[in-house]
Amino acid sequence: MTLCATTVRRAHDPPFATQWRRRRQCPRLRHWVGTRNAIGPPPGLRYVDAQLDAQDAKDRAELVEREVKLQAAQKVTEQIETMKKQTEALAKLAERKP
C-alpha cells in the first residue's frame, strides 16, 4: 500500500499530528489508520445477528411443532386407553347376560 502524501513532522507537533494530517490528505488511509469509532460493534456483526435470530426462530418453531405432536400423541394414547376400558366393560356385560 502506498501512502498518498508524505508528511514531515515538525518538532513542536504532537506524535499523533502526523497521522492526523496524513489521514486528512489521503482518503484511502481513513479506513486503514482507524478513524472509525473503536467502541462500536465490529463490521458484519448485524449479519451474524440476523442469522442467529433466524436460526432461533426456526428452532422455536420446531420445538412448538414437536410439543404439539407430543400432546396429540398423548391424547390419542388416552383415548385408546379409554376405549380399551370400555371394550373390557362391554365384554364383562356380555358375559353376564345369559
C-alpha positions in Angstrom: 0.0 0.0 0.0 1.4 3.3 -1.0 0.9 6.5 1.0 -0.7 9.4 -0.7 1.4 12.1 0.7 4.5 12.1 2.8 4.3 14.4 5.8 7.2 15.9 7.6 6.8 16.0 11.3 7.6 19.4 12.8 9.4 19.5 16.1 6.6 21.1 18.0 3.9 18.6 16.7 2.5 16.0 19.0 3.1 12.4 17.9 -0.5 12.0 16.6 -0.5 15.1 14.5 1.4 13.5 11.7 -1.1 10.7 11.4 -4.0 13.0 11.6 -2.5 15.2 8.8 -1.8 12.1 6.7 -5.4 10.8 7.1 -6.8 14.2 6.1 -4.6 14.3 3.0 -5.3 10.7 1.8 -8.9 9.4 1.8 -7.7 5.8 1.3 -6.0 5.8 4.6 -9.1 6.7 6.6 -10.1 3.1 7.0 -6.6 1.8 7.3 -5.4 4.2 10.1 -8.6 3.7 12.1 -10.8 6.8 12.1 -13.8 4.7 12.9 -15.2 4.6 16.4 -13.4 1.7 18.0 -16.1 1.3 20.7 -18.9 0.2 18.3 -19.6 -3.3 17.1 -17.3 -4.8 14.5 -18.5 -4.7 10.9 -20.6 -7.6 9.8 -22.0 -8.3 13.2 -25.5 -7.4 12.2 -25.5 -10.1 9.6 -24.3 -12.7 12.1 -27.1 -11.5 14.5 -29.7 -11.8 11.7 -28.5 -15.4 11.0 -28.7 -16.3 14.7 -32.1 -14.7 15.0 -33.4 -16.7 12.0 -32.0 -19.9 13.4 -33.5 -19.2 16.8 -36.9 -18.7 15.2 -36.5 -21.9 13.3 -35.6 -23.8 16.4 -38.5 -22.4 18.3 -40.9 -23.4 15.5 -39.5 -26.9 15.6 -39.9 -27.1 19.3 -43.5 -25.9 19.2 -44.2 -28.5 16.4 -42.6 -31.2 18.5 -44.7 -30.3 21.6 -47.9 -30.2 19.5 -47.2 -33.7 18.1 -46.3 -35.0 21.6 -49.6 -33.6 23.1 -51.6 -35.1 20.2 -49.9 -38.5 20.8 -50.7 -38.3 24.5 -54.3 -37.5 23.7 -54.5 -40.4 21.3 -53.0 -42.7 23.9 -55.5 -41.6 26.5 -58.4 -42.2 24.0 -57.0 -45.7 23.2 -56.9 -46.5 27.0 -60.4 -45.3 27.4 -61.6 -47.4 24.5 -59.9 -50.4 25.9 -61.6 -49.9 29.3 -65.0 -49.5 27.6 -64.4 -52.6 25.5 -63.5 -54.6 28.6 -66.6 -53.3 30.4 -68.8 -54.3 27.4 -67.2 -57.7 27.3 -68.0 -58.3 31.0 -71.6 -57.2 30.5 -71.9 -59.6 27.5 -70.6 -62.5 29.7 -73.1 -61.7 32.4 -76.2 -61.9 30.2 -77.4 -65.5 29.5 
